[in-house]
Amino acid sequence: MPRTSSRVLVLAGLTCVAWLVLVPVSAQQAPVPQQPPPPPPRGAFITTPEQRQALELAAVRDLNYIPGEVIVKFREGVTVVGQARALDALRSRPLPERLQWIADRTARLQVDGDLDSPAIAASLARQPEVEFAHPNWLLQPRLVPNDPQYAARQWNLTAINMPGAWVINAGGPGVTIAVIDSGVTNINATYGFKTWNGASIVTAQMPFAINTDFDAARFVPGQDFVFWTGPVLDSDGHGTFMAAVASQSTNNSVGYAGIAYNAKIMPLKACLSYWDVQILRSEAGQPGYAPLDVGGCPTSAVTTAIRYAADNGAKVINLSLGSTNPSPSYIDALNYAVGKGVFVALAAGNEFNLGNPTTYPASYAANIAGAMSVGAVGRSLTRAPYSTTGPFLEIVAPGGNSADGGANGVVWQMALRESDFNPATVIFPRFDRYTDLGSQGTSLAAPHVAAVAALLMSQGITSPAAIEAALTVTARDLGEKGRDNDFGAGLLDPRAALRGLGVVR
């Protein structure tokens, strides 16, 4: 079946060299028979068939929310009786037992027989027992892919003088960065997942592998909030790229450098890819292909992941996700994380050329000391033309701009080979091969800030508000003098921040 895709990623070949060590076997010792490795742990799927169908409907109808789902927060002191009274305002009159609690007084509600989430939310919001209600918005990764023509350079690290910063502090393993995204694969394994081959549902062997430019020992246990209860798997590549910018291994003669290259990574999967949905569809016995644009990051999953990170040892969170829909539930989640001592970096958005709307959850960061919204600049340190601007923008970092240097003007890392799983051309995907990849977007700017926050954390600055203050006061002023809506406080300056708050070695 012919398919098309609007996704275009930047790929360039990478030659890998493997060294084979031969060990002689003693004549007196018979070789030990090789036992096949045990099968990898198999998880249970999290997204129900009904929720998966709603995601597919969202893609078909070009909706930015999950049809039939809302997030509702009840007022302090509201009992189960009060909850029932509020829910009675809906035509289907769901019982309080249908509420899926994701935080204190905040729940996800799936309504049977009614797909109009904005109308459901509006009805609930009018009830005196309800503090707020809104659709379960679908956030999207804040990355703008680009086509290269030749090999890349990491101009982005030079632009913020990372070599000068590393002389002061290259960080340590005591700080964990949570990447809330499409996942970061933290296991080498092959799974037999069902999928559609164009004629029937079959079981396909799908290999997954850890990024070859990552030390597996630097992963801490993560969690999947949307696909299954097994190991975290990235079947999109976005999360892997964000982790690479923040913390890819360095000084290992492989691939590229990462900024906080000694930090731990906590992979938290809150976004469903096309292949996640296709697998769920086939596992449920439904024939055919899922819509190409299906997927996204439910607000309910992302806010749950934020709290999980804060409760499980992360000190920095990277959120390279967003939408143009206000979600007050993010305010609660971000305040919860910062209150637990976690700094949060958020991509400011790529909608400048689409009317420059306010983006969420990044816009909430301006009112939360310890969370920062991050815009993007290109190689010449001018604002990237896609980067959203406004009074909520707090700082900028390299995000890339193909109009400012072509392939040498985007941000490069080692990441998943997109041609192995492009749903427009691939029927049986694989997620175990890595290559050079260059892209642009505020998605890529945010992990620069998250990683530098991790370096400051390793230097002993444990207050998220103090980290934000340090990054703000030491930022390199760009554009109009002082703070402005295009650059916020200015360009991230890691060396100045580290020198200002630590001992120079």
N, C-alpha and C positions, 0 to 999 in steps of 0.2 A: 504494500500500500504506500503510495507516495506521500511524503510528509515534508513540511517546510518548517523552518525555525527562524526566529528573529535573533537568536543568540549567536554571537560571534566572539570567540576568544582568541587571544594571541598565543601562538605556539611556535617554538623554534626547537630544533632537534638538540638533544644532549647525548653525548657519547658516554656510556658507562663502562668502566673497566673493573672486572672481578678477578681477584687473585685466588688461585687454587693451590692449596697446600696438600701435598701428598705425604701420607704417613705410612711407612712400611709395616706390614703385619708379621709378627714373629712366626717362624716356621713351626714352633711348638704350640702356637695358640691359634685355634680355628677362629675364623671371623665370626662375629656375633651376627645372627640374622637381623636384618633391619625390620623393625615393626612399623606398620603404618601409623602415622600420628592419630591420636584420638580425634573424633569429629569435634568441631568447635561448638561451644554452647549455643543452643537454639532458644531464642526468646519468643515470647508471646506478643502478638501484635497489639498495639495500643489503640490506634484509630479504628473505630468501629466501621462496619460497612455503611451505616447511615451517615456517619461523619465524612467518610471518604466520598460518598455520593454527593454530599453537600459541597465538598471542595471541587469536585468535577463540575457541578452546576455553576459554582462561582467562576470557574475558568470559561465555561461556555457563554455565560451571560456577562462576562467582564465585570464581575462584582468585586469590590474591595473588602468584603466581609464574608463570613461563613453563613450561608442562608439558614435561617431558623435558629441561630445561636446568638445569645447576648451575654454580657457580663453585667451583673447587678451587685451593688453594694447596699446593704441594709443599714439603717441608722443604729446608733448605739442603743442597746437595750431592747431591740425588737426581738420578740420571742417567736417560736415556731408558729403560734397562732397568728401573729402579726405578719409573718412571711406568707402564710396561706392567704390572709386577707389581701395582701398586695398581689399575689399571683392570681387571685380570682378576677382581677381586672382584665386578664387575657381571655380570649375567646375559648381556648382549649382548657383553661383552668387547671394547669399542672399542679400537682401536689408538691409540698416542700421536699419530699424525698427525691425529686428530680434535680434538685440543686446539687451541683458538683463543686464542693468548696475548694477554692484555690488560695484563699488567704482569710484572715480574720474578717468576718462579716461580708466577704466578697465571694461570689460563686459564679460558675458558668452554668447557663441554662440552655438546654436544647428543647425546643418547642415542637411538638408533633403537629403536622398539618398546616403549619404557618411558616413560610419562608421569608417573610418581610421583616428582617431583623431590625431595621430602623424604626418601623412602626411598633414592633414589640417593645423595643427599648423606650420609645416615647411614652407608651402606655404605662410601663413600669415606673418611669421617672416621675410621673405625675402623682404617684401614690405617696402618702405621707410617711410610710414606713421605709421608703427608699431614699438613700443618699445620692446615688447616681446609677444610671444604666446606659449602656451603649452596645452597639453590635460587637461581636467578636471579630474585630478588624483583622485583616490579613496584611501583615507587614511584608516588605520585600527587601532583598539585599540591595545595598546602596552602591553597586558596582556598575561601571559602564565599560564593557569590553571594547577592545580595539585590535586592528590587524597590524602586525609588524612586517617588516621586510628584511630586517637583519637583526643580529644579536643585540642584546640590551646591556646597559650599564646601570649600576645602582646609584644614579645621580641623587636619588632621594636621601641617601645617607650622608652624602657629601654636603647637600644643601643645608642640613641641620647639624653638620660637623659632628657626626657620631664618632669618628676616630678621636677627636679631642675630648669627647665625653667619656669614652671607654678608658682613656688614660686615667681619669679620675675614679671611675667606678664602672666596672663591667657587670655588676650585679652578682647575685648569688642565688643558690637554689632554694632559699628560704621563702621566696615569694611565689604565689600561684596566680596566674592570669586565667580567668574563666572566659572562654570564647563561646558566646551564646549565638548559635548560627545553625548552619546545615549539618553540623557535626565535624569532628576531626577524627578520622579513623585511627583507632588505637590498638588494632590487632591485625596480625597477618593470618588470614583465613579465607576459605572458600565456602560459600553457602549455596545450597540448592534452593533457589526461590522460583516460584511459579511466575510465568509471564506469558504473553501472547506472541505467537510466531507468525501471525498473519493468517493462520488457518485454524489454530487450536491453542488451548492452554497447555503449556509444557513446563517441565522443570528444567531450569537453566542453571548451570554452575557459574556463579558470579564471584570472581576473586576480588578480595580487598587487601590492601597493604598499607602499612605506615609509610608516611613520606620518607623517602630515602635520605633526605637531608635533615632528619629529626632523630635524635637519640630517644629510643622508646622509653628509656628509664626516666625521662623528664615528664612523662604523662602521669597525672594522678587520676584516680578513678573519676569517671564522668557519668553522665546519665542521658538517656534518650527520653524525651517527654512526648514524642509524637508518633514514632514508628513502631518500636517494639521494646521488649524488656531485655534484649540481648546487648552485646557490646555496641558502643557508639560507632556508627558507620557513616561516612560522608559519601553520598551518591550524587552530589552536585558540584563540589569543588570549592564553593565560596568560603565555607568555614576553614578548610585547609589553607586557603590563600591568606586569610586573616591571621591565622596562627603563625604562618610562615613570616609575614611581615613583622609580627610582634616578637617572635622567639625562635626562628629557624636556627639550627646549629651553625656555629661560626668557628673559623680556624680548624676546619676538619677536611679541607681540600676537596669539598664537594659542594656544588651548586652555589648558593648565595649566602649572604650574611643576614642574620636577624638582629634586632635591636637589643632586647633583653635576653640574650642567648643562653643564659644560665637559669632563667626562670622556669618554673613548672607550668604545664598547660593542663587545664581542666576542660575537656571537651563536653559541651552541653548542647544537645541537639534539640532545637525548638522549631526547626523549619523542615517542611516536607518538600522533597524534590519531585520532579516528574517521575523518576524511577521508584521512589517510595510509594507514590500513589498507584503506579502501574502494577507493582508487586501486590499491594493491598487489593487492588481490583481483581487480579488473577487468582490470588489466594482465596478470595471470596467466591470464585467460580464464575465471575462475569467475563464473557468474552470481549475481545476488541481492545483497541488502544485508548488510553486516557487522553484527554485533550492536551495538546502540546504545552500550553501555558499554565497547566494545573500546578498547584503547590503554593507555598508561602509559609508565613510564620504566624500562627494564631496568637493573638494578644494573650490569651489565657496561658498558652505554653511558655511564652517569653517571660511573662511576669512570674510564673512559677519557677522558671529557671533562674531568674535573678535572686529570688529568695533562697533557692537551693544553693547557689554559689556562696551567698553570704553566710549560710548556715554550715557550710562544709569546708571552710578554710581558704577560700579564694580571698585575695586582697585587692585584686583589680578585676574589673569586668570590661570586656570589649563588646559593644553593641553596634555592629555595622548593619543595622536594620532600620526600617522606618516606613512611614506612610504619611499622608496628609490629613489623617483623621484624628481628632483629639481623643485621648483615652485616659481619663483621670485615674484609672487603675495603675497606670505607670507611675504616677506621682507617689502613690503609696509604696510601690515596689522599690523605686529608686531611693526614697527616704529610708526605707527599711534597710537597704544595702549600705547606704552611707552611715546610717546609725550603727551598723555592725562593724564599721571601720573599713569599708570597701570603697575604693575609688572607681568611678564609672566613666568611660569614654564613649561618646555616642556620635555616629555619623550624622552630619547636619542635613544631608539630602542633596539630590542631584536634579532638582526641579527648577533651577533658575530660568531656563529657556522655556519652561512650561507655565510661565506666569509667576514664578517665584513664590509659591504658597508656603505658609508656615508648615514645618514638618514635625512629626512626633515619633518617638518620645524626645527627640533632641531638644525641642524648644523648652521642655520642662527643666532642662539642666541649668538654665540661667538663674533659676530661683532656688537651686539646691547646691549649697557649698560642698564640693566633693564630687560633683558630676559636671562634665564639660562637653559641650557640643563643638564638633570639630569640622571646619570647612577645609577645602582643598586648594592647593596651589600647584602650578606646573613648574617645569624646569627653570624658567626665568623668574620664578617667584611672583608671578602675577596670578590673580585669581583664576582658577580653572573655570571656563565659561559655563559649565553645568552646575557649579557649586552654589547651593542655596545661600542667600544672604538674609540678614535681618538683625534686629536688636538682640535676638537670642544667641547669635553666633559668638563664641567665646575665644576661640583660638583657631589657627590653621596649621596644616602640616602637608607634606607632599602627598598628593593624590593622583598626579599625572594629568597630562593634557597632550593628546596626540597632535593637536594643532601647534604645539610648542615643542618641536623637535622630532615629530614623527614617532617611529618606534623607539627612539632614544628618549622620548619625552613621557613615556608611560612608566608605571612601576612594575618591576619584574621580581619574581620569586620562582622557586621550584614548586610546582603544583600538579594536580591531576591532569592527565592528558585528555582534553575535552573530546577529541575525536573518538575516544574509546567508549563514550557514553552519550554522544549527541543523539537525542531521541529522534531527530529528523532523519538520521541515516543509519542508526544502530538498532538492531532487534535484540541481540544478546550482549548486554553491556559488561564491561569490566572496570574495576576501580583500583587497580594495583600498579599502574604505570605512571611515572612522574616525568615531567619535562619542564623546560623553561616556559613561563607564561607571563605575559605582560598585560596589564589592564589599568583602568583609570576609574576614579570615583571617590566620593567621600568615604566609602567603605574602607579604602586603603589608607586614608588619612587618619582615621580613628585609631587603628592599632599602633601607629607611631606614638600617639599620645599615651595610650594604655601602657606601652612598653617602657616609655620614659618614666611614667608613674611607678612602674615596678622597680626601676633603678633607684628612684627616690625612696621607695619603701625599703629596699635592701640597705639603704644608707641610714635607716633609722627614723625616717619621717613617716609616722604611722597614721597621722590624721588625714583623711581625705580632703578636708577643707584646707589644711596647710599645704598639701600637694597642689591643689588648685591655685592657691595663692602664689606659690613658688613659680608654677608654670606661667601664671598670668604676669607677674611682675618682671620676669626675666625674658618674656617673649620679645622677639625682634620686631620692632614697629614697621609695618608696611602700609602703603596707601596714605590716607590722610593722617596727620599727626594725632597720636592718641588712639583711643578705641574707636573703631568704625564698624559699620555693618557688613563690609566686605571681608575684613580680616580679623574682626574681634580685637583682642589684645595684640595680635601679630603672629609671627611665625614661631613655632615651637623651637626653643633653644636649649637642648639638653645640657650642654657644657655649662652654660651660665646658671641653669637651675641647680646642677650638682655642685658647682663651685660656691654657690650662695648658701647652700645648706649643709655642706659637709667638709671634711678635711681633705685637702688636695694631696694626693700621693705623688 
